Amino acid sequence: MAPTTLHLRTPRPEGTPPPPGDKVKGPGESIRGIYLLPNLFTTAGLFCGFYAIVAAINGQFIAAANSVLLAGVFDIMDGKIARLTHSSSAFGIQYDSLSDLTSFGLAPGLLVYLWGLHEFGRIGWVASFIYVACAALRLARFNVQTGTEDKRYFRGLPTPAAAGLLATTVLFYHEVQSLLGHPLEVGRPVWFVAVAYGVAFLMVSNIRYRSFKEIDLRSRYHFKVLLSLVLGGIVIVAAHEITLFAMAAAYTASGVIGVARSRSKLQAVEIEDVEDRDFLSR
């Protein structure tokens, strides 16, 4: 009986291509499954963004704006559920980012263009495109900086907040026109172009915004907190066109106000240092 010869393969140096016949494991083969619950909420948000696009194309701007706001609710819930159930994953982060680009980038950009920016010609569609591009850049920067930034703050205006400001502006404008008895077909305000450009700039800026991620829903709170939330919910439901616009505008302005206050404090400290040096030099 002939002896059996054992052939040993030498390890392949790193960076060299595999020999013919070898199977290379693709990056997608390492994913054995996904968490259903948070990704279902992400899918619901994606559906809201898609419906907002369809509604905007059909001229149903109120429905499109409300759909963008509903997508923001699902976006908050999928993150909270993922953290509470410890079901966060790299797949979920990438899927959520793609969903956000549709719901808070493309959908509001198309909505505001069809609603009012198209009346301003090239300036209008450029503003719409810059908004969508800045939303994509904001999401890409967030994915790269995940785990390295202070979780208490966002760098730049979050895309859901930016989309919420544009959507609530549409709702607020229609509500005011309805209360004043003006027809809804009147021309759109010129200042809305500045709002679109300003929101796009704030998304890619380094201005810090509170993330409110430090709020623990599993902790105990005073009864007054629950009562305040209930009363706030009633006010929002009663006149969500006005209250949500005020909340979105206040959150957007909070970052700019914070920068202005920080600079004023820094200037005050510098003036005190100069005065102290002048006093010591006498």
C-alpha positions in Angstrom: 0.0 0.0 0.0 1.5 3.3 -1.1 2.0 5.8 1.7 -0.3 8.8 1.8 1.3 12.1 1.0 0.1 15.1 3.1 0.3 18.4 1.2 0.6 21.5 3.4 -0.3 24.9 1.9 1.9 27.7 3.0 0.0 30.7 4.3 -0.7 33.4 1.7 1.0 36.7 2.4 -1.4 39.5 3.2 -2.3 41.7 0.3 -1.6 39.0 -2.4 -4.5 37.8 -4.6 -5.9 34.3 -3.8 -5.0 31.4 -6.1 -7.5 30.3 -8.7 -10.3 28.1 -7.2 -10.2 29.6 -3.8 -13.5 31.1 -2.5 -13.2 34.6 -1.1 -15.8 35.4 1.6 -17.7 38.5 0.7 -18.5 41.2 3.3 -22.2 40.4 3.2 -21.7 36.8 4.1 -20.8 37.7 7.7 -24.3 39.0 8.4 -26.3 36.1 9.8 -29.4 38.0 10.7 -30.8 41.4 11.5 -32.9 42.8 14.4 -36.5 43.0 13.3 -38.0 45.5 15.7 -35.8 48.6 15.2 -35.5 48.0 11.5 -39.3 47.7 11.1 -39.6 51.3 12.5 -36.8 52.4 10.1 -38.7 50.9 7.2 -41.9 52.7 8.4 -39.9 55.9 8.3 -38.7 55.1 4.8 -42.2 54.5 3.7 -43.3 57.9 5.1 -40.5 59.6 3.1 -41.5 57.8 -0.1 -45.2 58.7 0.4 -44.1 62.3 1.0 -42.4 62.3 -2.4 -45.5 60.9 -4.1 -47.9 63.3 -2.3 -45.7 66.3 -3.2 -45.6 65.3 -6.9 -49.4 65.1 -6.8 -49.7 68.6 -5.3 -50.8 67.3 -1.8 -48.4 69.4 0.1 -50.1 69.2 3.5 -50.1 65.4 3.4 -46.4 65.4 2.2 -45.4 67.7 5.1 -47.3 65.6 7.7 -45.6 62.5 6.3 -42.2 64.0 6.7 -43.0 64.8 10.4 -44.3 61.2 10.9 -41.0 59.9 9.5 -39.3 61.9 12.2 -41.4 60.2 14.9 -40.4 56.7 13.5 -36.7 57.9 13.4 -36.8 58.8 17.0 -38.5 55.5 18.0 -36.1 53.2 16.1 -33.1 54.7 17.8 -34.7 54.5 21.3 -35.9 51.0 20.8 -32.5 49.9 19.5 -30.8 51.3 22.7 -33.5 50.0 25.1 -33.4 46.5 23.6 -29.6 46.4 23.0 -30.3 45.7 19.4 -28.0 48.2 17.8 -25.9 47.0 14.8 -23.8 48.2 12.0 -26.4 47.1 9.5 -29.1 49.1 11.4 -26.9 52.3 11.4 -26.3 52.1 7.6 -30.0 51.3 6.9 -31.1 54.1 9.1 -28.8 56.5 7.3 -30.1 55.5 3.9 -33.7 55.9 5.2 -32.9 59.3 6.6 -31.5 60.5 3.3 -34.8 59.6 1.6 -37.1 60.9 4.4 -35.2 64.0 5.5 -33.2 64.8 2.4 -34.8 64.0 -0.9 -38.5 64.2 0.3 -38.3 67.6 2.0 -36.1 68.9 -0.8 -38.6 67.9 -3.5 -41.5 69.1 -1.3 -40.2 72.7 -0.8 -39.2 72.9 -4.5 -42.7 71.9 -5.8 -44.4 73.9 -3.1 -42.7 77.2 -3.5 -39.0 77.3 -4.6 -39.9 76.6 -8.3 -41.3 80.1 -8.4 -37.8 81.5 -8.1 -36.3 79.8 -11.1 -32.6 78.8 -10.9 -32.2 80.1 -7.4 -35.0 77.9 -6.3 -33.9 74.6 -7.7 -30.3 75.2 -6.7 -31.5 75.8 -3.1 -33.4 72.5 -3.2 -30.4 70.6 -4.5 -28.0 72.2 -2.0 -30.3 71.1 0.8 -30.3 67.5 -0.4 -26.6 67.5 -0.9 -25.9 69.0 2.5 -28.3 66.4 4.1 -26.2 63.6 2.4 -23.0 65.2 3.6 -24.4 65.6 7.2 -25.4 61.9 7.3 -22.0 60.8 5.9 -20.2 62.8 8.5 -22.4 61.4 11.3 -21.6 57.8 10.2 -17.9 58.5 10.2 -17.9 60.2 13.6 -20.1 57.7 15.3 -18.6 56.7 18.6 -16.0 59.6 18.7 -18.3 62.6 19.4 -19.9 63.7 22.6 -23.3 61.9 22.7 -24.9 64.9 24.4 -24.5 67.0 21.3 -24.8 66.8 17.5 -22.3 68.5 15.3 -24.5 70.5 12.9 -28.2 70.6 12.7 -29.6 67.1 12.5 -31.3 66.1 9.3 -34.7 65.3 11.0 -34.7 68.7 12.6 -33.9 70.4 9.3 -36.6 68.5 7.5 -39.0 69.2 10.3 -38.4 73.0 10.0 -39.1 72.9 6.3 -42.2 70.7 6.7 -43.6 72.8 9.6 -43.0 76.0 7.6 -45.3 74.7 4.9 -47.9 73.7 7.4 -47.6 77.0 9.3 -47.9 79.1 6.1 -51.0 77.3 5.0 -52.5 77.6 8.4 -51.9 81.3 8.6 -53.3 81.9 5.1 -56.4 79.9 6.1 -56.9 81.9 9.3 -56.5 85.2 7.4 -59.0 84.0 4.7 -56.4 84.3 1.9 -56.4 81.8 -1.0 -53.8 79.1 -0.8 -52.7 79.8 -4.3 -51.0 83.1 -3.4 -47.3 83.5 -4.1 -44.8 81.9 -1.7 -42.8 84.2 0.6 -39.3 85.3 -0.7 -37.8 84.7 2.8 -38.4 80.9 2.3 -35.5 80.8 -0.1 -33.2 82.2 2.6 -34.6 79.6 5.0 -33.7 76.7 2.6 -30.2 78.0 2.2 -29.8 78.7 5.9 -31.0 75.2 7.0 -28.6 73.6 4.4 -25.6 75.6 5.9 -26.5 74.7 9.5 -26.5 70.9 8.7 -22.9 70.9 7.6 -21.7 73.5 10.1 -19.8 72.8 13.3 -22.5 74.3 15.5 -23.5 72.0 18.4 -27.1 71.0 19.0 -28.4 69.1 22.0 -29.2 65.5 21.2 -31.2 64.7 24.4 -29.8 61.2 24.4 -28.9 61.5 28.0 -32.6 61.3 28.9 -33.2 57.8 30.3 -36.8 56.7 29.8 -36.3 53.9 32.3 -35.6 56.3 35.2 -38.1 57.7 37.7 -39.3 61.2 37.2 -41.6 63.5 39.2 -45.3 63.4 38.5 -45.2 67.0 37.2 -43.0 65.8 34.3 -45.7 63.4 33.2 -48.4 66.1 33.6 -46.3 68.5 31.5 -45.9 66.0 28.8 -49.6 65.3 28.6 -50.5 69.0 28.5 -47.8 69.6 25.9 -49.2 66.7 23.8 -52.7 68.2 24.0 -51.4 71.6 22.8 -49.6 70.0 19.9 -52.6 68.0 18.8 -54.9 71.0 19.1 -52.7 73.2 16.8 -49.8 71.2 15.5 -49.3 73.5 12.5 -48.3 76.4 14.8 -46.8 74.6 17.8 -44.5 72.3 15.8 -43.3 75.2 13.7 -42.4 77.1 16.9 -40.6 74.1 18.4 -38.7 73.4 15.2 -37.7 77.1 14.8 -36.7 77.3 18.5 -34.5 74.2 18.2 -32.9 75.5 15.0 -32.2 78.9 16.6 -30.8 77.3 19.8 -27.5 76.3 18.2 -27.0 79.8 16.7 -27.8 81.4 20.0 -25.5 79.1 21.9 -22.6 80.1 19.6 -23.4 83.8 20.1 -23.4 83.4 23.9 -20.2 81.5 23.8 -18.5 84.2 21.8 -19.8 86.9 24.0 -18.5 85.1 27.1 -15.1 84.6 25.4 -14.9 88.3 24.5 -15.8 89.2 28.1 -13.0 86.9 29.4 -10.5 88.5 27.0 -11.5 92.0 28.1 -11.0 91.0 31.7 -7.6 89.6 30.9 -6.5 92.8 29.2 -7.8 94.9 32.1 -5.9 92.7 34.6 -2.7 93.0 32.5 -3.1 96.8 32.3 -3.6 97.0 36.1 -0.6 94.9 36.8 1.6 96.8 34.4 0.9 100.2 36.2 
